[in-house]
Amino acid sequence: MMRKWEAVLGSLGILIALFIFGACSINSKDKDKVASNEKLKVVVTNSILADITENIAKDKIDLHSIVPIGKDPHEYEPLPEDVQKTSKADLIFYNGVNLETGGNAWFTKLVKNANKEENKDYFAASDGIDVIYLEGQSEKGKEDPHAWLNLENGIIYAKNIEKQLAEKDPDNKKFYKENLDKYIEKLDSLDKEAKSKFASIPNDKKMIVTSEGCFKYFSKAYNVPSAYIWEINTEEEGTPDQIKHLVEKLRTTKVPSLFVESSVDDRPMKTVSKDTNIPIFAKIFTDSIAKKGEEGDSYYSMMKWNLEKIAEGLNQ
């Protein structure tokens, strides 16, 4: 009789154990399901990358942009919130080509402290572009980072971003690809329209003059030579010698308009304008989109603004 009870109790114990194990398994599956339903946490370094990413991912991700709109992405000190978001991120995009990794190398320090790995956790959106270097330079660390000012490169950025989003979040792969295709069509149409406009501008008027030498990619893409007061990543900006050199160059041309970037001090360009009698036609965008609701508040609209204003200015 005792043995029968022992057998019953033993069987009961196994059943209880199986029940508990099953309950734990179900609970574990539920937790996994909850985890899988969480949005992908994505961090980008600046407002331009944020806008491109938003056009592809829409509301399928939780997105954090590090450098605020209107701030310089070359030199930045991440806030505690940036550090926290980067540490928890599933995916991180940065521009690369010496933008966030040059100067004080703030991005390099950020991802190192967050224990993130290159090409596993964080990716350069610029991967695959034809790099242009600073004037007279050709070595690593002397790259011009402003590749997005050529819309063809903007399309490469978008493709790189979509690829990594799809790999990290395969459930939404089709959604990302559909949005990418629509976005590329929009950018490509603007690019073709711009090339047609610039092709019709007389060669003696065709030169974009800016404060900083950050329009090299733009110049190559739209066949518009560039001139500037100072080269990027220089300690001296707008010195009398720099201004004098540009003024002398412009006096030998028929350039009808000057341009000043929204992110720089406009006083040096005002001096150039005064000394050459060439008017400043418009402010244009470089390192950041505009604040929401203003002209240029997306990558597409900032490029449309730049292309239209530069073409108009050179046709004066």
C-alpha beads as a LAMMPS data file, in Angstrom:
LAMMPS data file: protein, C-alpha beads

316 atoms
315 bonds

1 atom types
1 bond types

-500.0 500.0 xlo xhi
-500.0 500.0 ylo yhi
-500.0 500.0 zlo zhi

Masses

1 110.0

Atoms # bond

1 1 1 0.000 0.000 0.000
2 1 1 2.828 2.332 0.965
3 1 1 4.555 1.621 -2.343
4 1 1 1.340 2.501 -4.229
5 1 1 1.134 5.844 -2.404
6 1 1 4.811 6.479 -3.125
7 1 1 4.152 5.768 -6.789
8 1 1 1.125 8.081 -6.805
9 1 1 3.046 10.823 -5.021
10 1 1 5.949 10.370 -7.406
11 1 1 3.679 10.691 -10.425
12 1 1 1.997 13.696 -8.850
13 1 1 5.403 15.290 -8.286
14 1 1 6.328 14.810 -11.938
15 1 1 2.997 16.323 -13.023
16 1 1 3.530 19.326 -10.752
17 1 1 7.061 19.756 -12.049
18 1 1 5.853 19.556 -15.659
19 1 1 3.099 22.069 -14.894
20 1 1 5.572 24.494 -13.329
21 1 1 8.030 23.999 -16.195
22 1 1 5.246 24.490 -18.731
23 1 1 4.034 27.619 -16.979
24 1 1 7.574 28.977 -16.906
25 1 1 8.019 28.146 -20.586
26 1 1 4.780 29.923 -21.478
27 1 1 5.809 32.880 -19.329
28 1 1 9.221 32.914 -21.003
29 1 1 7.604 32.798 -24.460
30 1 1 5.297 35.642 -23.478
31 1 1 8.296 37.687 -22.379
32 1 1 10.047 36.935 -25.668
33 1 1 6.900 37.945 -27.527
34 1 1 6.738 41.219 -25.614
35 1 1 10.417 41.801 -26.352
36 1 1 9.893 41.080 -30.051
37 1 1 7.032 43.582 -30.170
38 1 1 9.245 46.361 -28.846
39 1 1 10.324 48.932 -31.403
40 1 1 13.894 48.936 -32.645
41 1 1 15.951 51.511 -30.732
42 1 1 17.904 53.565 -33.271
43 1 1 20.392 56.364 -32.588
44 1 1 21.788 58.707 -35.271
45 1 1 24.395 61.424 -34.917
46 1 1 22.658 64.369 -36.617
47 1 1 19.414 65.811 -37.965
48 1 1 20.114 64.932 -41.612
49 1 1 20.583 61.239 -40.819
50 1 1 17.537 61.384 -38.539
51 1 1 15.343 62.681 -41.348
52 1 1 16.569 60.099 -43.883
53 1 1 16.004 57.322 -41.312
54 1 1 12.501 58.603 -40.499
55 1 1 11.547 58.564 -44.177
56 1 1 12.382 54.861 -44.331
57 1 1 11.328 53.586 -40.883
58 1 1 8.429 55.960 -40.082
59 1 1 6.888 54.904 -36.742
60 1 1 8.418 51.415 -36.661
61 1 1 11.408 52.572 -34.575
62 1 1 12.279 54.653 -31.518
63 1 1 14.672 57.253 -32.924
64 1 1 17.107 59.502 -31.072
65 1 1 19.230 62.139 -32.832
66 1 1 22.325 63.236 -30.889
67 1 1 23.445 66.609 -32.281
68 1 1 20.564 69.119 -32.019
69 1 1 19.302 70.983 -35.092
70 1 1 21.536 73.938 -35.874
71 1 1 24.512 72.678 -33.847
72 1 1 27.940 71.760 -35.237
73 1 1 28.339 67.963 -35.659
74 1 1 32.118 68.301 -36.109
75 1 1 32.673 69.265 -32.464
76 1 1 30.063 68.119 -29.963
77 1 1 29.918 67.027 -26.338
78 1 1 27.288 64.280 -25.872
79 1 1 24.805 64.808 -23.046
80 1 1 23.991 62.132 -20.410
81 1 1 20.810 61.322 -22.374
82 1 1 22.893 60.703 -25.518
83 1 1 25.176 58.331 -23.617
84 1 1 22.204 56.449 -22.153
85 1 1 20.381 56.148 -25.493
86 1 1 23.558 55.005 -27.273
87 1 1 24.209 52.318 -24.644
88 1 1 20.681 50.912 -25.115
89 1 1 20.563 51.281 -28.910
90 1 1 19.965 48.297 -31.197
91 1 1 21.356 50.231 -34.154
92 1 1 23.472 53.373 -34.542
93 1 1 24.159 55.409 -37.692
94 1 1 26.885 58.018 -38.077
95 1 1 28.033 59.976 -41.118
96 1 1 31.674 58.884 -41.130
97 1 1 34.351 60.340 -43.448
98 1 1 35.846 62.335 -40.589
99 1 1 32.717 64.218 -39.474
100 1 1 32.122 62.871 -35.961
101 1 1 35.424 61.002 -35.694
102 1 1 37.696 63.964 -36.499
103 1 1 38.513 66.847 -34.161
104 1 1 37.705 65.797 -30.603
105 1 1 36.514 62.382 -31.920
106 1 1 33.399 62.603 -29.749
107 1 1 31.616 59.750 -31.512
108 1 1 34.579 57.378 -31.223
109 1 1 34.652 57.944 -27.461
110 1 1 30.869 57.596 -27.193
111 1 1 30.586 54.174 -28.852
112 1 1 33.685 52.893 -27.055
113 1 1 32.218 53.793 -23.659
114 1 1 28.914 52.187 -24.691
115 1 1 30.733 48.942 -25.643
116 1 1 29.408 49.084 -29.200
117 1 1 31.140 47.358 -32.130
118 1 1 31.674 48.812 -35.594
119 1 1 29.668 47.105 -38.379
120 1 1 27.735 45.168 -35.762
121 1 1 26.119 47.884 -33.646
122 1 1 27.078 51.074 -35.484
123 1 1 27.420 51.787 -39.198
124 1 1 28.638 54.637 -41.423
125 1 1 25.771 55.870 -43.598
126 1 1 28.367 57.124 -46.089
127 1 1 29.787 53.655 -46.794
128 1 1 30.368 53.270 -50.541
129 1 1 30.590 56.932 -51.569
130 1 1 33.493 58.343 -53.611
131 1 1 35.380 60.304 -50.951
132 1 1 36.643 63.809 -51.744
133 1 1 39.545 65.183 -49.718
134 1 1 40.378 68.661 -48.488
135 1 1 42.240 70.834 -50.981
136 1 1 45.774 69.537 -51.500
137 1 1 45.242 66.534 -49.190
138 1 1 44.745 62.825 -49.797
139 1 1 45.405 60.953 -46.545
140 1 1 43.049 59.502 -43.935
141 1 1 41.773 62.165 -41.568
142 1 1 41.700 64.803 -44.332
143 1 1 38.407 63.752 -45.916
144 1 1 35.644 66.253 -46.632
145 1 1 32.654 64.813 -44.740
146 1 1 29.901 66.825 -46.491
147 1 1 28.982 64.017 -48.896
148 1 1 25.214 64.483 -48.409
149 1 1 25.364 67.756 -50.385
150 1 1 25.330 65.540 -53.486
151 1 1 21.886 63.923 -53.772
152 1 1 23.388 60.799 -55.334
153 1 1 25.249 60.302 -52.056
154 1 1 22.039 60.969 -50.131
155 1 1 20.549 58.010 -51.994
156 1 1 23.539 55.858 -50.954
157 1 1 22.951 56.938 -47.342
158 1 1 19.296 55.895 -47.597
159 1 1 20.167 52.489 -49.071
160 1 1 22.734 51.812 -46.329
161 1 1 20.252 52.771 -43.623
162 1 1 17.478 50.608 -45.087
163 1 1 19.824 47.616 -45.358
164 1 1 20.736 47.688 -41.672
165 1 1 17.165 48.364 -40.535
166 1 1 15.972 45.323 -42.510
167 1 1 18.701 43.107 -41.053
168 1 1 17.972 44.142 -37.474
169 1 1 14.198 44.084 -37.938
170 1 1 13.316 41.512 -40.640
171 1 1 9.608 41.565 -39.694
172 1 1 9.383 45.057 -41.217
173 1 1 11.752 44.434 -44.141
174 1 1 9.052 44.886 -46.808
175 1 1 7.830 48.116 -45.160
176 1 1 11.340 49.592 -45.127
177 1 1 12.015 48.626 -48.747
178 1 1 8.752 50.148 -50.001
179 1 1 9.500 53.419 -48.217
180 1 1 13.083 53.403 -49.497
181 1 1 11.942 53.005 -53.097
182 1 1 9.494 55.940 -52.789
183 1 1 12.138 58.093 -51.114
184 1 1 14.826 57.310 -53.706
185 1 1 12.397 58.183 -56.514
186 1 1 11.785 61.571 -54.875
187 1 1 15.497 62.330 -54.371
188 1 1 16.422 61.111 -57.851
189 1 1 13.792 63.343 -59.460
190 1 1 15.162 66.407 -57.629
191 1 1 18.717 65.465 -58.616
192 1 1 17.875 65.178 -62.325
193 1 1 15.954 68.475 -62.237
194 1 1 18.935 70.228 -60.606
195 1 1 21.440 68.881 -63.136
196 1 1 19.275 70.203 -65.957
197 1 1 19.068 73.662 -64.316
198 1 1 22.814 73.976 -63.728
199 1 1 23.656 72.779 -67.238
200 1 1 21.885 75.844 -68.652
201 1 1 23.841 78.405 -66.578
202 1 1 26.580 80.236 -68.572
203 1 1 30.056 78.983 -67.648
204 1 1 31.379 82.449 -66.783
205 1 1 28.689 82.767 -64.085
206 1 1 29.010 79.218 -62.822
207 1 1 30.750 79.327 -59.441
208 1 1 29.394 78.774 -55.940
209 1 1 31.116 81.061 -53.440
210 1 1 30.663 80.204 -49.738
211 1 1 32.312 80.993 -46.431
212 1 1 33.552 77.460 -45.784
213 1 1 34.888 75.010 -48.371
214 1 1 32.214 72.388 -47.815
215 1 1 30.561 72.300 -51.258
216 1 1 33.103 70.059 -53.027
217 1 1 30.648 67.158 -53.429
218 1 1 27.999 69.597 -54.649
219 1 1 30.461 71.112 -57.146
220 1 1 31.400 67.726 -58.576
221 1 1 27.792 66.517 -58.817
222 1 1 26.376 69.621 -60.518
223 1 1 29.480 70.752 -62.422
224 1 1 29.691 74.078 -60.581
225 1 1 33.207 75.118 -59.471
226 1 1 33.475 76.366 -55.884
227 1 1 35.422 79.065 -54.065
228 1 1 35.475 79.870 -50.365
229 1 1 37.024 82.004 -47.645
230 1 1 38.399 79.167 -45.508
231 1 1 38.850 75.421 -45.803
232 1 1 36.925 73.224 -43.388
233 1 1 38.550 72.045 -40.134
234 1 1 40.871 75.067 -39.926
235 1 1 41.448 76.993 -36.725
236 1 1 41.434 80.360 -38.504
237 1 1 38.141 81.351 -40.095
238 1 1 37.618 84.610 -41.955
239 1 1 41.076 86.152 -41.502
240 1 1 42.054 89.277 -43.493
241 1 1 44.443 87.202 -45.630
242 1 1 41.750 84.625 -46.410
243 1 1 39.288 87.355 -47.380
244 1 1 41.892 89.174 -49.497
245 1 1 42.755 85.967 -51.383
246 1 1 39.097 85.323 -52.269
247 1 1 38.422 88.948 -53.219
248 1 1 41.363 88.924 -55.644
249 1 1 40.094 85.698 -57.200
250 1 1 36.530 87.008 -57.614
251 1 1 37.690 90.220 -59.324
252 1 1 38.794 88.097 -62.280
253 1 1 35.359 86.462 -62.650
254 1 1 31.794 87.389 -63.609
255 1 1 30.241 85.604 -60.640
256 1 1 26.891 87.347 -59.958
257 1 1 26.124 86.144 -56.412
258 1 1 27.633 85.030 -53.118
259 1 1 26.153 82.602 -50.579
260 1 1 26.527 82.221 -46.838
261 1 1 25.846 79.082 -44.845
262 1 1 23.219 79.124 -42.105
263 1 1 25.726 77.600 -39.658
264 1 1 28.512 80.223 -39.870
265 1 1 29.191 83.837 -38.914
266 1 1 28.137 85.912 -41.938
267 1 1 30.482 88.860 -41.254
268 1 1 33.444 87.593 -43.342
269 1 1 31.173 87.075 -46.373
270 1 1 29.673 90.537 -45.876
271 1 1 33.207 91.929 -46.087
272 1 1 33.821 90.000 -49.320
273 1 1 30.537 91.326 -50.697
274 1 1 31.452 94.899 -49.825
275 1 1 34.948 94.617 -51.346
276 1 1 33.742 93.021 -54.607
277 1 1 30.302 94.633 -54.998
278 1 1 28.866 91.139 -55.437
279 1 1 25.652 90.701 -53.419
280 1 1 24.949 87.846 -50.996
281 1 1 21.989 86.165 -52.678
282 1 1 20.846 83.684 -50.019
283 1 1 21.624 81.659 -46.924
284 1 1 22.076 77.953 -47.655
285 1 1 22.226 74.771 -45.578
286 1 1 25.206 72.549 -44.814
287 1 1 25.463 70.581 -41.542
288 1 1 21.859 70.602 -40.342
289 1 1 18.263 70.759 -41.485
290 1 1 16.096 73.664 -40.282
291 1 1 13.748 73.621 -37.297
292 1 1 10.377 71.972 -37.888
293 1 1 7.980 74.214 -39.809
294 1 1 10.738 76.327 -41.372
295 1 1 12.077 76.169 -44.946
296 1 1 14.593 73.324 -45.155
297 1 1 13.225 71.242 -42.268
298 1 1 14.009 67.922 -44.002
299 1 1 16.920 66.584 -46.045
300 1 1 14.813 66.792 -49.215
301 1 1 13.629 70.348 -48.543
302 1 1 17.087 71.649 -47.498
303 1 1 18.587 70.247 -50.704
304 1 1 15.703 71.633 -52.780
305 1 1 16.257 75.042 -51.166
306 1 1 20.028 74.931 -51.815
307 1 1 19.661 73.815 -55.418
308 1 1 16.980 76.381 -56.251
309 1 1 18.673 79.314 -54.500
310 1 1 22.100 78.605 -55.965
311 1 1 20.675 78.218 -59.485
312 1 1 18.651 81.435 -59.113
313 1 1 21.647 83.316 -57.729
314 1 1 23.958 82.259 -60.547
315 1 1 21.359 83.227 -63.153
316 1 1 21.268 86.869 -61.989

Bonds

1 1 1 2
2 1 2 3
3 1 3 4
4 1 4 5
5 1 5 6
6 1 6 7
7 1 7 8
8 1 8 9
9 1 9 10
10 1 10 11
11 1 11 12
12 1 12 13
13 1 13 14
14 1 14 15
15 1 15 16
16 1 16 17
17 1 17 18
18 1 18 19
19 1 19 20
20 1 20 21
21 1 21 22
22 1 22 23
23 1 23 24
24 1 24 25
25 1 25 26
26 1 26 27
27 1 27 28
28 1 28 29
29 1 29 30
30 1 30 31
31 1 31 32
32 1 32 33
33 1 33 34
34 1 34 35
35 1 35 36
36 1 36 37
37 1 37 38
38 1 38 39
39 1 39 40
40 1 40 41
41 1 41 42
42 1 42 43
43 1 43 44
44 1 44 45
45 1 45 46
46 1 46 47
47 1 47 48
48 1 48 49
49 1 49 50
50 1 50 51
51 1 51 52
52 1 52 53
53 1 53 54
54 1 54 55
55 1 55 56
56 1 56 57
57 1 57 58
58 1 58 59
59 1 59 60
60 1 60 61
61 1 61 62
62 1 62 63
63 1 63 64
64 1 64 65
65 1 65 66
66 1 66 67
67 1 67 68
68 1 68 69
69 1 69 70
70 1 70 71
71 1 71 72
72 1 72 73
73 1 73 74
74 1 74 75
75 1 75 76
76 1 76 77
77 1 77 78
78 1 78 79
79 1 79 80
80 1 80 81
81 1 81 82
82 1 82 83
83 1 83 84
84 1 84 85
85 1 85 86
86 1 86 87
87 1 87 88
88 1 88 89
89 1 89 90
90 1 90 91
91 1 91 92
92 1 92 93
93 1 93 94
94 1 94 95
95 1 95 96
96 1 96 97
97 1 97 98
98 1 98 99
99 1 99 100
100 1 100 101
101 1 101 102
102 1 102 103
103 1 103 104
104 1 104 105
105 1 105 106
106 1 106 107
107 1 107 108
108 1 108 109
109 1 109 110
110 1 110 111
111 1 111 112
112 1 112 113
113 1 113 114
114 1 114 115
115 1 115 116
116 1 116 117
117 1 117 118
118 1 118 119
119 1 119 120
120 1 120 121
121 1 121 122
122 1 122 123
123 1 123 124
124 1 124 125
125 1 125 126
126 1 126 127
127 1 127 128
128 1 128 129
129 1 129 130
130 1 130 131
131 1 131 132
132 1 132 133
133 1 133 134
134 1 134 135
135 1 135 136
136 1 136 137
137 1 137 138
138 1 138 139
139 1 139 140
140 1 140 141
141 1 141 142
142 1 142 143
143 1 143 144
144 1 144 145
145 1 145 146
146 1 146 147
147 1 147 148
148 1 148 149
149 1 149 150
150 1 150 151
151 1 151 152
152 1 152 153
153 1 153 154
154 1 154 155
155 1 155 156
156 1 156 157
157 1 157 158
158 1 158 159
159 1 159 160
160 1 160 161
161 1 161 162
162 1 162 163
163 1 163 164
164 1 164 165
165 1 165 166
166 1 166 167
167 1 167 168
168 1 168 169
169 1 169 170
170 1 170 171
171 1 171 172
172 1 172 173
173 1 173 174
174 1 174 175
175 1 175 176
176 1 176 177
177 1 177 178
178 1 178 179
179 1 179 180
180 1 180 181
181 1 181 182
182 1 182 183
183 1 183 184
184 1 184 185
185 1 185 186
186 1 186 187
187 1 187 188
188 1 188 189
189 1 189 190
190 1 190 191
191 1 191 192
192 1 192 193
193 1 193 194
194 1 194 195
195 1 195 196
196 1 196 197
197 1 197 198
198 1 198 199
199 1 199 200
200 1 200 201
201 1 201 202
202 1 202 203
203 1 203 204
204 1 204 205
205 1 205 206
206 1 206 207
207 1 207 208
208 1 208 209
209 1 209 210
210 1 210 211
211 1 211 212
212 1 212 213
213 1 213 214
214 1 214 215
215 1 215 216
216 1 216 217
217 1 217 218
218 1 218 219
219 1 219 220
220 1 220 221
221 1 221 222
222 1 222 223
223 1 223 224
224 1 224 225
225 1 225 226
226 1 226 227
227 1 227 228
228 1 228 229
229 1 229 230
230 1 230 231
231 1 231 232
232 1 232 233
233 1 233 234
234 1 234 235
235 1 235 236
236 1 236 237
237 1 237 238
238 1 238 239
239 1 239 240
240 1 240 241
241 1 241 242
242 1 242 243
243 1 243 244
244 1 244 245
245 1 245 246
246 1 246 247
247 1 247 248
248 1 248 249
249 1 249 250
250 1 250 251
251 1 251 252
252 1 252 253
253 1 253 254
254 1 254 255
255 1 255 256
256 1 256 257
257 1 257 258
258 1 258 259
259 1 259 260
260 1 260 261
261 1 261 262
262 1 262 263
263 1 263 264
264 1 264 265
265 1 265 266
266 1 266 267
267 1 267 268
268 1 268 269
269 1 269 270
270 1 270 271
271 1 271 272
272 1 272 273
273 1 273 274
274 1 274 275
275 1 275 276
276 1 276 277
277 1 277 278
278 1 278 279
279 1 279 280
280 1 280 281
281 1 281 282
282 1 282 283
283 1 283 284
284 1 284 285
285 1 285 286
286 1 286 287
287 1 287 288
288 1 288 289
289 1 289 290
290 1 290 291
291 1 291 292
292 1 292 293
293 1 293 294
294 1 294 295
295 1 295 296
296 1 296 297
297 1 297 298
298 1 298 299
299 1 299 300
300 1 300 301
301 1 301 302
302 1 302 303
303 1 303 304
304 1 304 305
305 1 305 306
306 1 306 307
307 1 307 308
308 1 308 309
309 1 309 310
310 1 310 311
311 1 311 312
312 1 312 313
313 1 313 314
314 1 314 315
315 1 315 316
